[in-house]
Amino acid sequence: MIGTGNREMHPLLISIANIDAGVRMKATSRSFALIAYLPIVKFVEVTDHEQSILKACLFHLCLDKILEPLKAAERASKRMADSAGGMHIVHTPLAVYIADYPEQQLVLCVAGSQSPVTTAHSSQFGDRPPGKDMHPPRTRNITLFTISQAVAKSDPYPSNSVHALEPFWRVCQSYGLNGVTRPFWVDWGSSCPSIFLAHDPLHGLHKFFWDHIVKWAINIMTGPELDTRLKILQPWVGVRHWANGVSKLKQVTGCEYQELEKVFIAVINGAVNSHVMRALHALLDFIFQSQNLVFYDETCEALSAALSEFHDNKQAIIDAGGRRGTKGIINHFHIPKLEMLHIIVRSARLLGAPYQWTSDITDTHVKTPYQRSNCRNFHEQCARFMDRVEKLNLFG
């Protein structure tokens, strides 16, 4: 969502993977270029199921058109100039795609009940994979084969009859698909989503902490108790002091997530039983270890050990009443973001430390064009703003 006024769109930014991570992480370094806003439209005279298929297909169609020059350069190479003016023969493979969890599912063409990176179903989310760190990866070949099976069973391009896509939607749901028949990455070399979909620390770690770990603690020890313990902490230079607590907060930033993570374990100590403490301590240890700038074998082993410690003690959270919904106690941990924690070790071995793929850097870029417009006929104004910024950067 960009700006206000109920305006929704998918911002598309691009960068070069061989830029040093320390440079790319600085919002002022202009390492990311905003190249497009993808529309989020509402189709008329269609069912909700058909609406979801059409929206997903439009997303992939837009990306296919926008990114076609990069696909062509990946196949046949292209002469490009570096920052010093030297010419090089360049190939442009898809290295990393940074997105939150719903967009990852959209990119991989899977339904909401499926993991976008592994073959796990929602009923398996939060389980410890038997004898492994994660469920088997959802590779390129698996996805394309599953799509071909669905297409062979039902026509994705039916006649113009009323609700013609409903039979295809039902087939797609049985295969765990969202209805897209031609992903934008299918002709981008040998791009494999189980590799290029990186774990996003902002949503996958820090927002997971706020949405679940903090909520579990509040359900067990109550919000006023957590707030009181935070209020009486001695103020420290460089550490945020929560003078009003956190249980009533509605809007929380990524920086505030991280500030609360620093003191959370110390604050809840003594208010939860030892097994709950071990489970939550293991998750916080995992979150901090995942933000290391360099990953060694020892780092990966520590992450695996932290997840194992959580799985060994997680039942205590349910027994203490931490997992609670509007209808009472929830007796499982079928949480998508918890499932995604299992891919971090594999992702770090393939793509490097996850901290460099966080989306909080790109968030600072996507809102500016809309905020600079007068919020009327903003499409043309956003495009004109991006064009002028690009010209200024080239001139400078």
N, C-alpha and C positions, 0 to 999 in steps of 0.2 A: 504494500500500500504506500503510495507516494503522497506526501503532503496531507491535505485534509479534503473535506468535501466528498467523501465516499468515492474517491478516484482510485481505481485499482489497475495495475499494469505490472508486467514482468520486466524489470530493468535488465538489460544485457550489457555486461562489461567485458572487456578483453584485456589480457596482459600477456607478457612473455615469461615463460616458465624459467628461463635461465637468468632472470634478474635476481640478484642477491636478495635473500629473504629479508635481511635487515633493511634494505632499501624499499622493497615492496610493501613492508608493513607500515611505512610512513605515509599517512594520507596526503601529505604535501609533496610527495615525490612524483606524483602524476604517473605512477606505475600502472594504473588502471585507466582505461579509456571507456567512457560510456558511449556505446555505439547505437543503441536502439532501445525503445520501449515496446514490448510485445503486448498486444491488446488482450484484455480479458473481457470478452463480449458475452452477451446473453442472446441466444438464438430463440426465435419465436416459433410458436406452434409445434413444439417438440416436447417429449416427455423429459423428466429429469435424467433418466438413463441416457437418452439420446443427447441431451445437453452435455453430459460429462464426456461422451465420446467425441462430439464435435469440438469442444473446447480443447481436448487433448490433441486432436488431429491438427487444429489450427496452430497450437503451440509448436508442434514439430514442423509444420509446413513453413511457419515464419522463420524458425531457426535454419531450416534447410535452405531457404532463399538467401538469408543474410550471410550465412557462413559458407556459401558455395565457393567464393574466391579462395578461402583457406583450404577447402577440400581439394580444389584444383591445384593449388601450390603444393599440397602434400603428395599428390600423385605425380605431378610432372616437374616440380620445383619452380622457383621464380627468383629472378634477380632482385635483390633488395639492398638498400643502403643502410649501413650501421650509423651510429651517432657521430662517427668521424668522417662520414662521407664515403667510406670504402664499400665497394660492391661485393656481394656474396651470393652464391647459389644457395637458396634456402628451401627447406621442406618444413611444412607447418602441421605436424600431427597434433591431435587433441591430447594434451598432457594431463590437465586437471579441470574438473568442472566443480565449482563451489556453489552449493545450494543447500537450503534447509531440507528437512525430511520430506514434506509433501512434494516439493519440486524434484527431489531425487526420485521419488516414485513416478512422477510425471515423465522425467527423462528416460527412465528405464521401462516405461510402458506397462507398469504393474498396477494391480488394483490396490485399494487401501489396506487389504488384509495381508499383503505380502511385503517382505523386506526388500528394499531396492538393491541391496548389495549381496545378500545371501539368499539361499533358497528356503529360508525359514518362513513358516506361516505364522499369523498373529497368535495362534494357540501355543507356539513354541517360543515367543518372545520372552525374554527374561530367564529362560532355562539355561542350564549349563550344558553345552554341546558335549555328548559322550566322548571322552578321550581326546577332545580337541579344544582349541581356543575359540573357534567360531564354527557356525554351520557352513556347509560347502558354498563357495562363492557363486553368485548368479552370473555366469559368464555370458559373453556375447552370443556364443553358439546356443546356449540353453534358451536365451530369450528369443532369438530368431526362429529356432525350431518350434518353440511353443506358439509363437505367432502364426507360423505356417500351418500348424495343426488346427488352430482356431479358424483360420481363413478357409481351410479345406472342408471344415464342418459346416460353416455358415457363410453366406455371401456378404462381404463387408460393403458392397456397392449395390444395394437392392434397388428395385424400381421406385418411382416416386409415389409410393402409396403411403397412407397415414401410418405413422409409427413403424416404418419399415426397418429401423435399426434395432428394434427391441429383441428379435431373435438372435442377432449377432451379439448384442450386449449380454444376453444370458449365456451364450457360449463362451464369451470372453471371461465372464465371472467364474465359470467352471474351471477355466485354465489360469485364473489369477491375473488376468490382463485388464488394461483400461480401454482397449478398443483401437489403439493406434496400430496400423498395419505396416507403416514405413517410418521407423525412427530416423531422426535427422542424422544420427551417427552411423547409419548402416553403410554408407559409401565413403566414410572418412577413414580410409586406410583400414587398419585392423583394430580400430578403437574398441576397447572392452569396458563397459560401464562398471564392472566390478573392480576395475583398476582406476579409471579416471574420476570416479565419484569419490572425492575426498571427504573425510570426516570434518564437519564444521564445529570448531570448539565453542563458538558463541551459543549456538542452539543445542549442540549435542552434549556439551559439558556444563556450561554455566546456567543455561536456561533449564536443563534437566535438574540441576541442583536446586534451583528455586521452585520449580513446578512440583518436584517429587520429594527430594530429601528434606527440604525445609517443611513441606506440608506434613510428611510423616512425623517429624519431630513435634510439630504443633498439635497434631492429633493425639500424640502420646502424652506430652507434658503440658498442653494447653498454650494458647497464644499469650495470655497475660504472663504466665511464668517465663516464657522465652523472652518476652519484652522486658520484664523486670531484670532478668539476668544480663541482658544487653545494656540496659540503662545504667547499671551500677558498675560497669567496667570502668577502670581508670582510663581517662583519655590519654592516648599516645600520639606523639607526633608521627605523621605518616600513615596512621591507621584511622579509618572513619569511626567516629563515635555515634552510636545509634541512640540518640537522646529520646526518641519517641518510639523505639522498638521497630519491629518489622511486620508483625502479624496483620496489620491493617493496611499495609501498602498495596496499591493497585498497579501503579506504573513504576517499574524498576529497570534501570539501565544495566548494560553489561558490566560497567565498572562497579556498580553497587553489588552485583552478584559476586564479583571477585573479592570485594572488601568484606562481605559477610562470610565468605568461605574461610578467610584467615582466622576468624575467631569462633567459628561455629562449633567445632568439636569441644573446645574448652568451655563454651557456654552451656552446652547440654550435658556435660559431665555431671553425673550424680542424679540427673532427672530422668534418665532412661536406664533400663537394666543392662547388664554387662554384654549380653548377646546382641542386643540392639546397638549398643555402643560399638561393638566390633564390626557389625555390618556397615554402619554409617561411617565409621572411621576408615574402613577399607575403601568405600566409595570416594571419600574426600582424598585419601591417599592416591587413588587412581586418577582423580581429576588433576591434582598437582603434578603427579609424575607425567601425565599426558602432555603437560605444557613445557616439558624440557626442550631446550634449544637443540640438543644433540641426543640422539637415541643410540645407546649401546646395547649389546646383548643383555647386559645386566638390567638395563631399563625395561626391556621387553619382558624379561623374567619377573621383574617387580610388578609390572602391570598385570601379568597373568596371575601372579600370586595374590594380588589385591582383589581381583575378580573372584578367585576361588574362595578367599576369605569371606567375601560378601555372600556368595552362594551358600556357604556352609552355615551362615547365621541369619539369612534373610527371613526364615520362617518366624523368627522372634519378632520381627516388625509386624507381621500379621497378627501374631498372638497378642501383642501389646496394643493392638487397635490402630496401628499407624496407617495401614492401607484401608482407607474408608472412603466411600462414595456417598451419593445422595440416598442410596438404598441400603446403606449399612456397610458391613465389613466386606472388603474385596479379598478373596482367597487366592489371588494369583499375582504374578508380576509381569503380565503381558503388556509391557511398556515398550513402544518402538524405540525410544531413545536409549533404553537400557540394552536392547538387542544390538544397537549400533555401537555400543562401547566395545563389543567383542571384535570389531573390525579394525580397531586402532593399531594394534600391533602389526597386522598384515599391511595396512595402509602406510604405516611409518617405514616399513622395510621397502616398500615399492616407491613411495613418493617423498619420503623425508618426514621430518618432524611436523605433526599436525598444526602447530601454532601458526604456521605461515599460511594456512588455508582458511583462516577465520573470515567470516563475512562481515564482522564489525568494521573492517577497513573500508569495504565497498559501500556500506550503508551511508557513509558520509558523502558519497558522490551522487547517489541516485536521487536524492530529494532536492538538490539544488536547482535543476532546471525548472521543475514545477513551482518551487517556491519563488523563483524569479519572475514567473508569469503573473498575469492578473487573474488567473484561474478561469478565464473564459477563452474559448478557442485555444486551449493550452497546447494542443498537439503541435500546431505550427510553431508556437512560441518555444516549446521545448526543443524542437528540431533546429530552429534558428539559433538558439542558445548553444547547443552542442556544436553546431557548425562554426560559430564564431570562436568558441573556446579552442577548437582544433586549429583554426587559422592563427590565433594568437600564439598557441604553443609552437606551431611550425615557424612562425615569424621570429619568435624569441630564440 
